[in-house]
Amino acid sequence: MRWMEGIRLERRGPAAIITVDRPEVRNAIDESTAEALAEAIRECRQDPAVRGIVITGAGDRAFISGGDVKQYLGKGGGRAAIYAVMSRMRYVLEQIYFCPKPVVAAARGAVRGGGAEVLAACHWRLGTPDVSVGFVQVTLGIVPGWGGGSILVRRLGEARALPVLLDGEVYNGEEAVERGLLDELVPGDELLGRAVRQIERWARWDAEAVAGILSIVRSSGSLAQAMDFESKTCSSLWGREAHLEAMRPFLSKRGKK
């Protein structure tokens, strides 16, 4: 296990588990923690032994409760300084969303504001029955600032994302699943184990093929452009040793007919 500023990084099989470890402030993210989180994700992306990442929060009260408000309010330099702070976490969300390895959120307790943005950036989102999720920024007179609102629109589409962002409601676990903010509810004592098993399941497949699937899911542009990108991605993976090895049993069966 590695300790960084406000972060714990540990390995469990093919999964790296990143824990935001600031329970005294409900795992709120300050600048040092944002930098540590970015560093931890970079390490995981670069380590070929890591096949997926789990992001979670320490304790039972919160996954991530957003930015550290005390630090934000005490920030001098006006709007330019706040933009710089927001941009650090936007970079973290970019690293999560565009990660070539699956990133699974394991959330319990409160998921608020920026925490909901981090949740949205993850590729698969698990929560405990007591989880509650809210994009509450509008109730504070602002909008999401880490890029998570834009990610939510990409994930859910405008019609489903708009009420989540405009209503500022806090949803319980079942409501969060219905809204598309979570994919599955898991008992608290099974949460991390379930997240790691999901990584293990996907780790059965070739790493470049998994990365290719993730890139297709995230591709932008028109449908025609996305379909063309899909064809190019498949072509780039065709004929590699992993592909040929997977095809041998199929070809062998055909040869015996």
MIDOSE-1310 file (N, C-alpha, C; in nm, 2 decimals, decimal comma, always signed):
residues 257
mrwm	+0,08/-0,12/+0,00/+0,00/+0,00/+0,00/+0,09/+0,12/+0,00; +0,05/+0,22/-0,08/+0,12/+0,35/-0,09/+0,03/+0,46/-0,04; +0,09/+0,55/+0,05/+0,02/+0,66/+0,10/+0,07/+0,79/+0,02; -0,03/+0,87/-0,02/+0,00/+0,99/-0,09/-0,08/+1,10/-0,01
egir	-0,07/+1,22/-0,06/-0,15/+1,33/+0,01/-0,30/+1,31/+0,00; -0,36/+1,26/+0,10/-0,50/+1,24/+0,10/-0,55/+1,12/+0,02; -0,46/+1,03/-0,02/-0,49/+0,92/-0,11/-0,41/+0,80/-0,06; -0,49/+0,68/-0,07/-0,42/+0,55/-0,05/-0,43/+0,48/-0,18
lerr	-0,32/+0,42/-0,22/-0,31/+0,34/-0,34/-0,26/+0,20/-0,31; -0,34/+0,10/-0,34/-0,31/-0,04/-0,32/-0,35/-0,13/-0,43; -0,29/-0,25/-0,43/-0,32/-0,34/-0,54/-0,39/-0,46/-0,48; -0,49/-0,51/-0,56/-0,56/-0,64/-0,53/-0,58/-0,71/-0,66
gpaa	-0,49/-0,81/-0,69/-0,49/-0,88/-0,81/-0,47/-0,78/-0,93; -0,55/-0,79/-1,03/-0,52/-0,70/-1,15/-0,58/-0,56/-1,12; -0,64/-0,53/-1,01/-0,71/-0,41/-0,98/-0,62/-0,32/-0,89; -0,61/-0,19/-0,92/-0,55/-0,09/-0,83/-0,67/-0,02/-0,77
iitv	-0,66/-0,01/-0,63/-0,77/+0,06/-0,56/-0,71/+0,20/-0,51; -0,78/+0,30/-0,56/-0,74/+0,44/-0,51/-0,85/+0,48/-0,41; -0,81/+0,51/-0,29/-0,90/+0,56/-0,19/-0,88/+0,70/-0,15; -0,98/+0,79/-0,17/-0,97/+0,92/-0,12/-0,98/+0,92/+0,03
drpe	-0,88/+0,95/+0,10/-0,87/+0,92/+0,25/-0,87/+1,05/+0,33; -0,98/+1,12/+0,33/-1,00/+1,24/+0,41/-1,13/+1,24/+0,48; -1,16/+1,13/+0,56/-1,29/+1,12/+0,62/-1,33/+1,23/+0,71; -1,23/+1,30/+0,77/-1,26/+1,41/+0,86/-1,34/+1,53/+0,79
vrna	-1,32/+1,53/+0,66/-1,39/+1,64/+0,58/-1,48/+1,57/+0,47; -1,53/+1,45/+0,50/-1,61/+1,37/+0,41/-1,55/+1,35/+0,28; -1,42/+1,33/+0,28/-1,34/+1,30/+0,16/-1,35/+1,41/+0,05; -1,36/+1,54/+0,10/-1,36/+1,65/+0,01/-1,22/+1,66/-0,05
ides	-1,21/+1,71/-0,17/-1,09/+1,72/-0,25/-1,03/+1,86/-0,24; -0,91/+1,87/-0,18/-0,83/+2,00/-0,18/-0,73/+1,99/-0,29; -0,65/+2,09/-0,31/-0,55/+2,10/-0,42/-0,45/+1,99/-0,41; -0,40/+1,96/-0,29/-0,29/+1,85/-0,27/-0,35/+1,72/-0,31
taea	-0,47/+1,69/-0,26/-0,54/+1,57/-0,29/-0,56/+1,55/-0,44; -0,60/+1,66/-0,51/-0,63/+1,66/-0,65/-0,50/+1,62/-0,73; -0,38/+1,68/-0,68/-0,26/+1,64/-0,75/-0,22/+1,50/-0,72; -0,24/+1,45/-0,60/-0,21/+1,31/-0,56/-0,30/+1,21/-0,64
laea	-0,42/+1,25/-0,66/-0,52/+1,17/-0,73/-0,47/+1,16/-0,88; -0,43/+1,27/-0,94/-0,38/+1,27/-1,07/-0,26/+1,18/-1,09; -0,17/+1,19/-0,99/-0,05/+1,11/-0,99/-0,08/+0,96/-0,98; -0,17/+0,93/-0,89/-0,21/+0,79/-0,87/-0,27/+0,73/-1,00
irec	-0,35/+0,80/-1,07/-0,42/+0,76/-1,19/-0,31/+0,74/-1,30; -0,22/+0,83/-1,31/-0,11/+0,82/-1,41/-0,03/+0,70/-1,39; +0,00/+0,67/-1,26/+0,08/+0,55/-1,23/+0,01/+0,42/-1,27; -0,12/+0,42/-1,25/-0,20/+0,30/-1,28/-0,22/+0,28/-1,43
rqdp	-0,23/+0,39/-1,50/-0,24/+0,39/-1,65/-0,11/+0,33/-1,71; +0,00/+0,37/-1,65/+0,13/+0,33/-1,70/+0,18/+0,19/-1,66; +0,12/+0,13/-1,56/+0,16/+0,00/-1,51/+0,09/-0,11/-1,59; +0,16/-0,19/-1,67/+0,09/-0,29/-1,75/+0,02/-0,40/-1,66
avrg	+0,07/-0,42/-1,53/+0,01/-0,52/-1,45/-0,13/-0,47/-1,39; -0,15/-0,34/-1,40/-0,28/-0,29/-1,35/-0,38/-0,30/-1,47; -0,49/-0,38/-1,46/-0,58/-0,39/-1,57/-0,71/-0,31/-1,55; -0,72/-0,25/-1,43/-0,84/-0,17/-1,41/-0,82/-0,10/-1,27
ivit	-0,90/+0,01/-1,25/-0,89/+0,09/-1,13/-1,02/+0,10/-1,06; -1,01/+0,09/-0,93/-1,13/+0,12/-0,85/-1,11/+0,25/-0,77; -1,21/+0,34/-0,77/-1,20/+0,46/-0,70/-1,31/+0,46/-0,59; -1,27/+0,48/-0,47/-1,36/+0,48/-0,35/-1,32/+0,58/-0,25
gagd	-1,40/+0,60/-0,15/-1,37/+0,69/-0,04/-1,36/+0,62/+0,09; -1,28/+0,68/+0,18/-1,26/+0,62/+0,31/-1,38/+0,64/+0,40; -1,41/+0,54/+0,49/-1,52/+0,55/+0,58/-1,66/+0,52/+0,52; -1,76/+0,54/+0,60/-1,90/+0,51/+0,55/-1,98/+0,64/+0,52
rafi	-1,93/+0,75/+0,55/-2,01/+0,87/+0,54/-2,02/+0,93/+0,40; -1,91/+0,91/+0,32/-1,91/+0,98/+0,19/-1,81/+0,91/+0,10; -1,85/+0,91/-0,03/-1,76/+0,87/-0,14/-1,66/+0,99/-0,16; -1,71/+1,09/-0,22/-1,64/+1,22/-0,23/-1,75/+1,33/-0,22
sggd	-1,73/+1,42/-0,13/-1,84/+1,52/-0,10/-1,82/+1,65/-0,19; -1,72/+1,64/-0,28/-1,70/+1,76/-0,37/-1,56/+1,82/-0,33; -1,55/+1,95/-0,37/-1,43/+2,02/-0,34/-1,42/+2,07/-0,20; -1,30/+2,09/-0,15/-1,29/+2,14/-0,01/-1,33/+2,29/-0,01
vkqy	-1,45/+2,32/+0,04/-1,51/+2,45/+0,03/-1,42/+2,55/+0,11; -1,37/+2,52/+0,22/-1,28/+2,61/+0,30/-1,17/+2,66/+0,22; -1,10/+2,57/+0,14/-0,99/+2,61/+0,06/-1,03/+2,69/-0,06; -1,15/+2,66/-0,12/-1,20/+2,74/-0,23/-1,23/+2,88/-0,19
lgkg	-1,30/+2,89/-0,07/-1,35/+3,02/-0,03/-1,23/+3,11/+0,02; -1,13/+3,04/+0,06/-1,01/+3,12/+0,11/-0,91/+3,15/+0,00; -0,94/+3,11/-0,12/-0,85/+3,13/-0,24/-0,85/+3,27/-0,28; -0,73/+3,33/-0,28/-0,72/+3,47/-0,34/-0,70/+3,46/-0,49
ggra	-0,70/+3,57/-0,55/-0,67/+3,58/-0,70/-0,80/+3,58/-0,78; -0,91/+3,58/-0,72/-1,04/+3,60/-0,80/-1,07/+3,48/-0,88; -1,15/+3,51/-0,99/-1,20/+3,40/-1,07/-1,09/+3,32/-1,15; -0,98/+3,39/-1,18/-0,87/+3,32/-1,25/-0,81/+3,21/-1,16
aiya	-0,80/+3,24/-1,03/-0,75/+3,14/-0,94/-0,84/+3,02/-0,92; -0,97/+3,05/-0,92/-1,07/+2,94/-0,90/-1,07/+2,86/-1,03; -1,06/+2,92/-1,15/-1,05/+2,85/-1,27/-0,93/+2,75/-1,27; -0,82/+2,80/-1,22/-0,70/+2,71/-1,21/-0,73/+2,59/-1,12
vmsr	-0,79/+2,61/-1,01/-0,83/+2,50/-0,92/-0,92/+2,41/-0,99; -1,03/+2,46/-1,05/-1,12/+2,37/-1,12/-1,05/+2,29/-1,23; -0,96/+2,35/-1,30/-0,89/+2,29/-1,41/-0,81/+2,17/-1,36; -0,75/+2,17/-1,24/-0,68/+2,06/-1,19/-0,77/+1,94/-1,18
mryv	-0,89/+1,95/-1,13/-0,98/+1,84/-1,11/-1,04/+1,80/-1,25; -1,05/+1,90/-1,34/-1,10/+1,87/-1,47/-1,00/+1,77/-1,54; -0,87/+1,80/-1,52/-0,76/+1,71/-1,57/-0,78/+1,57/-1,51; -0,81/+1,56/-1,38/-0,83/+1,43/-1,32/-0,95/+1,36/-1,38
leqi	-1,06/+1,43/-1,40/-1,17/+1,36/-1,47/-1,14/+1,32/-1,61; -1,06/+1,40/-1,68/-1,02/+1,36/-1,82/-0,94/+1,23/-1,81; -0,85/+1,22/-1,71/-0,77/+1,10/-1,69/-0,85/+0,98/-1,66; -0,96/+1,00/-1,59/-1,05/+0,89/-1,56/-1,14/+0,85/-1,68
yfcp	-1,20/+0,95/-1,74/-1,30/+0,92/-1,85/-1,23/+0,86/-1,97; -1,11/+0,92/-2,00/-1,03/+0,87/-2,12/-0,93/+0,76/-2,09; -0,94/+0,70/-1,97/-0,85/+0,60/-1,93/-0,86/+0,48/-2,02; -0,75/+0,42/-2,07/-0,76/+0,30/-2,15/-0,79/+0,17/-2,07
kpvv	-0,80/+0,19/-1,94/-0,84/+0,07/-1,86/-0,97/+0,10/-1,79; -1,05/+0,00/-1,76/-1,18/+0,03/-1,69/-1,16/+0,09/-1,56; -1,24/+0,19/-1,53/-1,24/+0,26/-1,40/-1,38/+0,24/-1,33; -1,38/+0,17/-1,22/-1,50/+0,14/-1,15/-1,51/+0,22/-1,02
aaar	-1,62/+0,29/-1,00/-1,65/+0,37/-0,88/-1,72/+0,27/-0,78; -1,67/+0,28/-0,65/-1,73/+0,20/-0,54/-1,77/+0,31/-0,44; -1,90/+0,35/-0,44/-1,95/+0,46/-0,37/-2,04/+0,42/-0,25; -2,02/+0,48/-0,14/-2,11/+0,47/-0,02/-2,13/+0,60/+0,04
gavr	-2,24/+0,62/+0,11/-2,27/+0,75/+0,18/-2,30/+0,86/+0,08; -2,25/+0,98/+0,11/-2,29/+1,10/+0,03/-2,20/+1,11/-0,09; -2,26/+1,14/-0,20/-2,19/+1,17/-0,33/-2,25/+1,30/-0,37; -2,17/+1,41/-0,35/-2,23/+1,54/-0,37/-2,14/+1,63/-0,47
ggga	-2,21/+1,71/-0,54/-2,13/+1,81/-0,62/-2,02/+1,75/-0,71; -1,90/+1,79/-0,67/-1,78/+1,73/-0,75/-1,77/+1,58/-0,73; -1,82/+1,53/-0,62/-1,82/+1,38/-0,61/-1,90/+1,31/-0,71; -2,02/+1,37/-0,74/-2,11/+1,32/-0,84/-2,04/+1,33/-0,98
evla	-1,96/+1,44/-1,00/-1,88/+1,45/-1,12/-1,78/+1,34/-1,14; -1,71/+1,31/-1,03/-1,61/+1,20/-1,04/-1,68/+1,07/-1,07; -1,80/+1,05/-1,00/-1,88/+0,93/-1,02/-1,92/+0,92/-1,17; -1,96/+1,02/-1,23/-2,00/+1,02/-1,37/-1,89/+0,99/-1,47
achw	-1,77/+1,03/-1,43/-1,65/+1,01/-1,51/-1,61/+0,86/-1,52; -1,64/+0,78/-1,41/-1,60/+0,64/-1,41/-1,68/+0,56/-1,51; -1,63/+0,45/-1,55/-1,69/+0,37/-1,66/-1,80/+0,28/-1,60; -1,79/+0,24/-1,48/-1,89/+0,15/-1,42/-1,91/+0,20/-1,28
rlgt	-2,03/+0,21/-1,23/-2,05/+0,28/-1,10/-2,14/+0,19/-1,01; -2,07/+0,15/-0,90/-2,14/+0,07/-0,80/-2,17/+0,15/-0,67; -2,28/+0,13/-0,60/-2,31/+0,20/-0,48/-2,37/+0,11/-0,38; -2,37/+0,14/-0,25/-2,43/+0,07/-0,15/-2,58/+0,12/-0,14
pdvs	-2,66/+0,04/-0,07/-2,80/+0,08/-0,06/-2,82/+0,22/+0,01; -2,73/+0,26/+0,10/-2,74/+0,38/+0,17/-2,68/+0,50/+0,09; -2,63/+0,48/-0,03/-2,57/+0,59/-0,10/-2,67/+0,69/-0,14; -2,63/+0,82/-0,16/-2,71/+0,92/-0,21/-2,63/+1,01/-0,30
vgfv	-2,69/+1,04/-0,41/-2,61/+1,11/-0,52/-2,68/+1,24/-0,56; -2,61/+1,35/-0,57/-2,67/+1,48/-0,61/-2,58/+1,57/-0,68; -2,62/+1,61/-0,80/-2,55/+1,73/-0,86/-2,62/+1,85/-0,81; -2,57/+1,90/-0,69/-2,63/+2,00/-0,62/-2,58/+2,14/-0,65
qvtl	-2,49/+2,15/-0,75/-2,42/+2,28/-0,77/-2,52/+2,40/-0,80; -2,63/+2,37/-0,87/-2,72/+2,47/-0,91/-2,79/+2,53/-0,78; -2,80/+2,46/-0,68/-2,86/+2,51/-0,55/-2,77/+2,60/-0,48; -2,64/+2,60/-0,52/-2,54/+2,69/-0,46/-2,51/+2,81/-0,55
givp	-2,58/+2,82/-0,66/-2,57/+2,94/-0,75/-2,45/+2,92/-0,85; -2,41/+2,79/-0,87/-2,30/+2,77/-0,97/-2,34/+2,65/-1,06; -2,25/+2,60/-1,14/-2,27/+2,48/-1,22/-2,15/+2,39/-1,19; -2,17/+2,26/-1,24/-2,05/+2,17/-1,22/-1,93/+2,24/-1,28
gwgg	-1,81/+2,22/-1,21/-1,69/+2,29/-1,25/-1,58/+2,21/-1,29; -1,59/+2,07/-1,28/-1,48/+1,98/-1,31/-1,50/+1,91/-1,44; -1,60/+1,95/-1,51/-1,63/+1,88/-1,64/-1,73/+1,77/-1,63; -1,77/+1,74/-1,51/-1,86/+1,62/-1,49/-2,00/+1,65/-1,55
gsil	-2,05/+1,77/-1,55/-2,18/+1,80/-1,61/-2,18/+1,76/-1,76; -2,07/+1,80/-1,83/-2,06/+1,77/-1,97/-2,05/+1,62/-1,99; -1,98/+1,55/-1,90/-1,97/+1,40/-1,91/-2,10/+1,34/-1,89; -2,18/+1,39/-1,80/-2,31/+1,34/-1,77/-2,40/+1,35/-1,89
vrrl	-2,40/+1,46/-1,96/-2,48/+1,48/-2,09/-2,43/+1,38/-2,19; -2,30/+1,35/-2,20/-2,26/+1,25/-2,30/-2,31/+1,11/-2,26; -2,31/+1,08/-2,13/-2,35/+0,95/-2,09/-2,50/+0,93/-2,10; -2,58/+1,03/-2,05/-2,72/+1,01/-2,04/-2,80/+1,07/-2,16
gear	-2,74/+1,16/-2,23/-2,82/+1,23/-2,33/-2,88/+1,36/-2,26; -2,91/+1,46/-2,34/-2,96/+1,58/-2,29/-3,09/+1,57/-2,21; -3,18/+1,49/-2,26/-3,31/+1,48/-2,20/-3,31/+1,42/-2,06; -3,22/+1,32/-2,04/-3,21/+1,26/-1,90/-3,11/+1,34/-1,81
alpv	-3,01/+1,40/-1,87/-2,91/+1,48/-1,78/-2,97/+1,61/-1,74; -3,05/+1,68/-1,82/-3,09/+1,81/-1,79/-3,17/+1,82/-1,65; -3,27/+1,73/-1,62/-3,33/+1,75/-1,49/-3,24/+1,71/-1,38; -3,15/+1,62/-1,40/-3,05/+1,59/-1,29/-2,97/+1,72/-1,25
lldg	-2,93/+1,79/-1,36/-2,84/+1,91/-1,34/-2,92/+2,03/-1,29; -3,05/+2,05/-1,34/-3,13/+2,16/-1,31/-3,21/+2,15/-1,18; -3,25/+2,03/-1,15/-3,33/+2,01/-1,03/-3,25/+2,02/-0,90; -3,12/+1,99/-0,91/-3,04/+1,99/-0,79/-3,08/+1,89/-0,68
evyn	-3,15/+1,79/-0,72/-3,20/+1,69/-0,62/-3,09/+1,59/-0,58; -3,11/+1,54/-0,45/-3,03/+1,43/-0,40/-3,11/+1,30/-0,41; -3,06/+1,20/-0,48/-3,13/+1,08/-0,51/-3,08/+0,97/-0,42; -3,17/+0,89/-0,37/-3,12/+0,77/-0,30/-3,07/+0,66/-0,40
geea	-3,02/+0,55/-0,34/-2,96/+0,45/-0,43/-3,05/+0,40/-0,54; -3,17/+0,37/-0,51/-3,26/+0,31/-0,62/-3,29/+0,42/-0,72; -3,31/+0,54/-0,67/-3,34/+0,65/-0,77/-3,22/+0,68/-0,85; -3,10/+0,67/-0,80/-2,98/+0,70/-0,87/-2,96/+0,59/-0,98
verg	-3,00/+0,47/-0,96/-2,99/+0,36/-1,06/-3,09/+0,40/-1,17; -3,21/+0,43/-1,13/-3,32/+0,47/-1,23/-3,28/+0,58/-1,31; -3,21/+0,68/-1,26/-3,16/+0,80/-1,33/-3,04/+0,77/-1,42; -2,98/+0,66/-1,40/-2,86/+0,63/-1,47/-2,73/+0,68/-1,41
llde	-2,74/+0,73/-1,29/-2,62/+0,78/-1,21/-2,54/+0,66/-1,15; -2,60/+0,55/-1,13/-2,54/+0,43/-1,08/-2,58/+0,31/-1,17; -2,49/+0,21/-1,17/-2,52/+0,09/-1,25/-2,58/-0,02/-1,17; -2,54/-0,03/-1,04/-2,57/-0,14/-0,95/-2,56/-0,11/-0,81
lvpg	-2,65/-0,16/-0,72/-2,64/-0,15/-0,58/-2,59/-0,28/-0,52; -2,49/-0,26/-0,43/-2,42/-0,38/-0,37/-2,42/-0,36/-0,22; -2,44/-0,47/-0,14/-2,43/-0,46/+0,01/-2,30/-0,40/+0,05; -2,30/-0,32/+0,15/-2,17/-0,25/+0,19/-2,05/-0,34/+0,21
dell	-2,07/-0,45/+0,28/-1,96/-0,54/+0,30/-1,91/-0,62/+0,18; -1,98/-0,60/+0,07/-1,94/-0,66/-0,06/-1,89/-0,56/-0,16; -1,89/-0,44/-0,13/-1,87/-0,33/-0,23/-1,74/-0,34/-0,30; -1,63/-0,34/-0,22/-1,50/-0,34/-0,28/-1,47/-0,48/-0,36
grav	-1,51/-0,59/-0,29/-1,50/-0,72/-0,36/-1,57/-0,72/-0,49; -1,69/-0,67/-0,50/-1,77/-0,67/-0,62/-1,69/-0,58/-0,73; -1,64/-0,47/-0,68/-1,57/-0,38/-0,78/-1,44/-0,45/-0,83; -1,37/-0,52/-0,75/-1,25/-0,59/-0,79/-1,29/-0,71/-0,88
rqie	-1,40/-0,78/-0,85/-1,44/-0,89/-0,94/-1,48/-0,84/-1,08; -1,53/-0,72/-1,08/-1,57/-0,66/-1,22/-1,44/-0,64/-1,30; -1,34/-0,58/-1,23/-1,21/-0,57/-1,30/-1,15/-0,70/-1,34; -1,16/-0,80/-1,25/-1,10/-0,93/-1,29/-1,18/-0,99/-1,41
rwar	-1,31/-0,97/-1,41/-1,39/-1,02/-1,53/-1,34/-0,96/-1,66; -1,32/-0,83/-1,66/-1,27/-0,77/-1,78/-1,13/-0,79/-1,81; -1,05/-0,82/-1,71/-0,90/-0,85/-1,73/-0,88/-0,99/-1,80; -0,99/-1,07/-1,82/-0,97/-1,19/-1,89/-0,94/-1,16/-2,04
wdae	-0,97/-1,05/-2,09/-0,96/-1,02/-2,23/-0,83/-0,94/-2,25; -0,78/-0,94/-2,37/-0,66/-0,87/-2,42/-0,67/-0,72/-2,38; -0,57/-0,67/-2,33/-0,57/-0,53/-2,28/-0,59/-0,43/-2,39; -0,54/-0,45/-2,51/-0,56/-0,36/-2,62/-0,70/-0,37/-2,67
avag	-0,76/-0,49/-2,67/-0,90/-0,50/-2,71/-0,99/-0,42/-2,61; -0,96/-0,44/-2,48/-1,04/-0,36/-2,38/-1,03/-0,21/-2,40; -0,91/-0,17/-2,43/-0,88/-0,03/-2,45/-0,96/+0,02/-2,58; -0,96/-0,07/-2,68/-1,03/-0,03/-2,80/-1,18/-0,02/-2,78
ilsi	-1,24/-0,11/-2,70/-1,38/-0,10/-2,66/-1,41/+0,03/-2,59; -1,33/+0,07/-2,50/-1,35/+0,19/-2,42/-1,34/+0,31/-2,51; -1,24/+0,31/-2,61/-1,23/+0,42/-2,70/-1,35/+0,43/-2,79; -1,41/+0,32/-2,83/-1,53/+0,32/-2,92/-1,65/+0,38/-2,84
vrss	-1,66/+0,34/-2,71/-1,77/+0,39/-2,63/-1,76/+0,55/-2,61; -1,64/+0,60/-2,61/-1,62/+0,74/-2,58/-1,61/+0,82/-2,71; -1,61/+0,76/-2,83/-1,59/+0,83/-2,95/-1,70/+0,94/-2,97; -1,66/+1,05/-3,03/-1,75/+1,16/-3,05/-1,77/+1,18/-3,20
gsla	-1,84/+1,29/-3,23/-1,87/+1,32/-3,37/-2,00/+1,26/-3,41; -2,03/+1,26/-3,54/-2,15/+1,20/-3,59/-2,15/+1,05/-3,58; -2,27/+0,99/-3,61/-2,27/+0,84/-3,60/-2,18/+0,79/-3,71; -2,18/+0,85/-3,83/-2,10/+0,80/-3,94/-1,95/+0,80/-3,90
qamd	-1,91/+0,91/-3,83/-1,77/+0,92/-3,79/-1,74/+0,82/-3,68; -1,83/+0,80/-3,59/-1,81/+0,70/-3,48/-1,80/+0,56/-3,54; -1,88/+0,53/-3,64/-1,88/+0,40/-3,70/-1,75/+0,38/-3,78; -1,70/+0,48/-3,84/-1,57/+0,48/-3,91/-1,46/+0,45/-3,81
fesk	-1,46/+0,52/-3,70/-1,36/+0,51/-3,59/-1,36/+0,36/-3,54; -1,48/+0,31/-3,53/-1,49/+0,17/-3,48/-1,43/+0,07/-3,58; -1,45/+0,09/-3,71/-1,39/+0,01/-3,81/-1,24/+0,02/-3,81; -1,19/+0,14/-3,79/-1,04/+0,17/-3,79/-0,98/+0,10/-3,66
tcss	-1,05/+0,11/-3,55/-1,00/+0,05/-3,43/-0,99/-0,10/-3,44; -1,10/-0,17/-3,50/-1,10/-0,31/-3,52/-0,98/-0,35/-3,61; -0,96/-0,27/-3,72/-0,86/-0,30/-3,82/-0,72/-0,29/-3,75; -0,70/-0,20/-3,66/-0,57/-0,18/-3,59/-0,54/-0,30/-3,50
lwgr	-0,64/-0,37/-3,45/-0,62/-0,48/-3,36/-0,62/-0,62/-3,44; -0,66/-0,62/-3,56/-0,67/-0,74/-3,64/-0,53/-0,80/-3,67; -0,52/-0,93/-3,65/-0,39/-1,00/-3,69/-0,29/-1,00/-3,58; -0,31/-0,93/-3,47/-0,21/-0,94/-3,36/-0,21/-1,08/-3,30
eahl	-0,11/-1,11/-3,23/-0,10/-1,24/-3,17/-0,22/-1,28/-3,08; -0,27/-1,18/-3,00/-0,38/-1,21/-2,92/-0,50/-1,24/-3,00; -0,52/-1,18/-3,11/-0,63/-1,20/-3,20/-0,62/-1,34/-3,26; -0,50/-1,37/-3,31/-0,48/-1,50/-3,38/-0,50/-1,62/-3,28
eamr	-0,45/-1,60/-3,16/-0,46/-1,70/-3,05/-0,61/-1,73/-3,02; -0,68/-1,62/-3,01/-0,83/-1,64/-2,98/-0,90/-1,71/-3,09; -0,85/-1,69/-3,21/-0,92/-1,74/-3,33/-0,89/-1,89/-3,36; -0,78/-1,94/-3,30/-0,73/-2,07/-3,34/-0,83/-2,18/-3,30
pfls	-0,89/-2,18/-3,18/-0,99/-2,29/-3,16/-1,11/-2,28/-3,26; -1,15/-2,16/-3,30/-1,26/-2,15/-3,39/-1,22/-2,20/-3,53; -1,10/-2,17/-3,57/-1,05/-2,22/-3,70/-1,03/-2,37/-3,70; -0,99/-2,42/-3,59/-0,96/-2,56/-3,58/-1,09/-2,64/-3,59
krgk	-1,20/-2,59/-3,53/-1,33/-2,65/-3,54/-1,39/-2,65/-3,68; -1,36/-2,54/-3,75/-1,41/-2,53/-3,89/-1,34/-2,63/-3,98; -1,21/-2,65/-3,95/-1,13/-2,73/-4,03/-1,17/-2,88/-4,02; -1,23/-2,92/-3,91/-1,27/-3,06/-3,88/-1,40/-3,09/-3,95
k	-1,48/-2,99/-3,99/-1,61/-3,02/-4,05/-1,60/-3,07/-4,19
